[in-house]
Amino acid sequence: MLIAFDFDGTWTADPATFKAIAEQCQQAGHSCVCITQRAKDDDQQTLENSIGTVMPILYAAGKPKRTVAQEHGLTVDVWLDNQPETIGAATSAFQQGGGQSVDIRVLSLQQEVRRLQERIDAQHQEALQLHRESAQQFNTIVAALDKIPVQSIFPARREATGEDRYSPRQGFF
């Protein structure tokens, strides 16, 4: 699989993380390439010293990135780009091949949703634990009440009904 990384706004947003992602992909047998909208003479040294140490760089210089990749004989499977509109229109072969453009903003939102879901799940577990503890305390109190003779709680009721015991669950018995 060929994975294309954007530089400005994607790689530069978190170089350490994207470097780790690229290296993991390469260790798994995938190829990585940087395709940037920059022209080759636009501070080329900055790119060469950062992303260029991990993967080759193609300079689109304002052209659609997909076109530049195709001109170099490359078919990109996954795009990591904060501006997917710079990639260019997908060809029908690309669409049929399952290629996909990944917008970093979407990935960030997905990560935030995952974090929120984890917090909700943790709070739900805490609420369930509190419910269990409350139920145990209630059952302990009910068991204690079941052992108290009714005349000590309701002496008039005992005299009227002849009942010996009172249960919060069953009433007099």
N, C-alpha and C positions, 0 to 999 in steps of 0.2 A: 504494500500500500504506500502511496506517495502522499505525504502531508506537507502542505504549504503554510508557512508562517509569515504573517505580516510583521513589519518592524515597528513603524511609528504608531503608537497607541495600542499595540498588542504586545509585542515583545518588550517594549519600553515600559509598559504598565507594571510588569513584574518579571524582570529578566531572570532572576534565580528560579522562579517557578517554571517559566517556559523553557529554560535550559534543561531543567530536570525532566520535563515532559518530553522534550525532543530526544534527550539521551535515553529515556525509557523506551520510547518508540523505536529508536535505532537498535537498542539491545534486543528488542522483540523482532527485529528483522525488517522493520519498515524504513523507508527513505524519507528524508526531510529536506526541504529547500525553503529558502527565504525568497519571497517575491514581494518587492517593495515598490511603491509608486515613485520613489525617488529616482532621479537621474544618476548615472554613474559618477558624475562629478560633484554631486551634492553631499559633501562631507563623507566621502567613501570610507575614510579611515575609521570613523566612528562605528560603522557597520562591520567592517572587517575585524575590528578589535573586540566586538561583542558577539553578535550572532554568527559572524563569519568564522569564528573559532569552532562552531558546532556544525555548520552546514554551509553549502554553497549559496551564493546570493545572485538573484536575477533582478535587474533594474528595469522596471516597466516604463519609467519616465513619462507617466501620464497615459499610457495605453492600458486597455483592459488587461488585467493580470492573467486571465485565462488565455488570451491571445498570445501574450509573451511566453507563457508556458508551452503552448502548442508550437510556437515558432522554434522552441528548443527541443521539440519532440517529447514533451512531458504531458502526461495526463494526470492531473491532480485528483486524488480521491477525497481528501478532506482539507478544507480551507479553515485556517484559524485567523480571522481577520475582524477587527473592530469596525470596519467599513465594508461590509459585503458588497455594496454597490460598486466598488472599485474592481471587483473580480471580473465582471462582465457576464453576459447572458450565457446560460448553460446550453450546450448543444443537446440534441435529443439523445445522442449516444451517452453523453455524460449523465443525463437524467435517468436513462434506462440502466446505466451501470451502477446506480445507487450513490453517486457522488453527492456530497452535501457541503453546504457552506455553514460554518459555525460562527455565529456572531458572539463575540466575547461578552457583550452586554447581556445576551440571553443566558450564557453560562453563569455570569455573576448572579442574575436573578434566580436561576435554578439552584445555585449554591445557597442563596439567602433563603429560598423556600425550604430547602433541605434542613438548614439550621433552625428555622422556625418550627418545622415539623418535629424535629428532635426535641426542641424545648417544650412543645405541646405534649409530645409523648411522655417526656419526663414529668411534667406537671400532672398529667393524667395518672401516671403511676403513683405519684405522691398522693393524689386525691383518693385513689383506690386503697392505698395503705392506710390513710386516715380513716376511711370508711370501715375497713376491716378492724382497726383498733377501736373505733367507736362501737361497732357491733359487739366486740368482745367485752368492752366495758359495760354495755347495756345488758348483755347476758349475765355478767357477773353480778350486777345489781339485781336483776330479776331473780337469779338463783338465791341471793341473800334474802330478798323479800319473801320468797317462797318458804323460807325456814322460820320466819317470824310468826308466832302464834297470833291469830286474828284478834283476840281480845286485847292485845297490847296496842293494836292499831285502831280497831273499830269495836270497842267494847259494847256499844249500843246495838250494833248490827249482830254481834254474836248472840246477844240476849234475845233479839227478835227472831233470828233464823236458826240458831243452834249450830251454825257453821263454826268449825274449828280453825280453819285456815283460809287465807286469802291469797290468790295468785293474780298478779297484774295481767296475766294472759287469759286465765280462766274465770276470774271472779271468785266468788265464794264456792267452796266445795266441801 
